């Protein structure tokens, strides 16, 4: 059973950066497509980015592409999300998710079977 644990969230000033990590256990990360989602209060969970199991293919929510970067290190069973130039609207709980479907990058939450507990990101003005 895959288990995911996110870390790296916290409070950052507007314009600052954060680097989130997601460590997997219970299974080999290299066999999963991975993704980062976020959910702000009162809003639906939205997909930010996904990365293929081998790390060579990525997709991004268009509005995030210039500021967010996803990467993975399968040797360390870890996926990362580098977030730059954070703004107030980026405040949310950030989740990593895993999908055993390796032939495509899932576009919705229902495409992902395993989820972390989330890490809170707050942005101060």
N, C-alpha and C positions, 0 to 999 in steps of 0.2 A: 504494500500500500504506500503510494507516494505521499510524503508529507512535505509541506513547504513552509518556510519561515522567513518572513520579510524583516528587514532591519534598515536603519539609516534615516528614518523619518525624523521630524522635529520641527522646530521653529526657525525660520529663516527670514531675513529682511527681503523686501521686494527688490528684485534685481540680482539676488544671490543664487547660489547653486546648492544642490543636494545630490548625493549619490546613494541610491537605494540598492540593496542586495537581497537576493532571494536564494536561500540555501535549501537544497532538496535532500531528503533522506528516504530510505525505504525502497528506493528503486534507482536505476541509473538514469540520470538526467538526459544523457545523450540520446535517448530513444523518444524524447518528447519534444513537441512543439511547445514553446513557452510564450507567455504574453504578460503584459502589464495592463491593468485596468485601474480606474479610480472611481470613487463615488463620493460626491459632495452631498451635504445634507439636503434632503428634499429633491434630489436628482437621481436619475437612473445611473446605474453603473455603466461606464463607457470604456471601450477599448482604446488604449493609447498606442500600443505597438505590439507586434508579434515577431518572433524570430524562429526560424526553422531549426530542426533538431541538430543540424550540422553547423548552424550559425552563419551560413552564407547568404541566406535570404531573409530580408526584413520587410515589414510593412509598418506604416505609421498613419495615425490620424493626421490628416493634412495640416491642421493647425498646429500640430506638435512637432512636425518634422524638423523645423529650424532650431528648436530648443532642446529636444529630448533625443537621447541616443540609447539604444538597447544593445547589449552585448552579452555574451555568455562564455563561460569557461567550463567545459564539460569535465575537465580533469578535476576541477574543484566542486563539481555539482552545483554551480552557482550561476545565476543570471543577474544582470545589473541593469539599472536605469539611471543614466546621468541626466540630470535636469538642470538647465541653465536659464538665467533671466526669469526667475520665478516671479509670478504676479499673484495678486490676491485671488484671482479666479482659479489658481492652481491648488488652492487649499482643499484637501479632500483626504479620504483614506485610500491609500494605494495598495493594490493587491497584485500578487503574481499568481499565475494560473498555468496549469499544464494540460496538454492534450496529447493523447496517444495517437491521434490522427497525424501522420507525418507527411501525407501527400499534399497538404495545403495549409495555409495559415488561417485559422479560424477567425471569424469576424464578429462573433457574438459570444456572450457569456455562456450560452448553452453549448458551445463547441468545446468547452474546457471542463474536464472531469475533476480536476484537483485544484484546490485553492488554499492560499495561505490565510492567516488571520487578519492580515492588513497592517499597515503602518501609517500613522497619522502624519500628514504634512500640513503645517500652518505657516502662513506668510503674513508678516507684519509690514505695515506701510510706513 
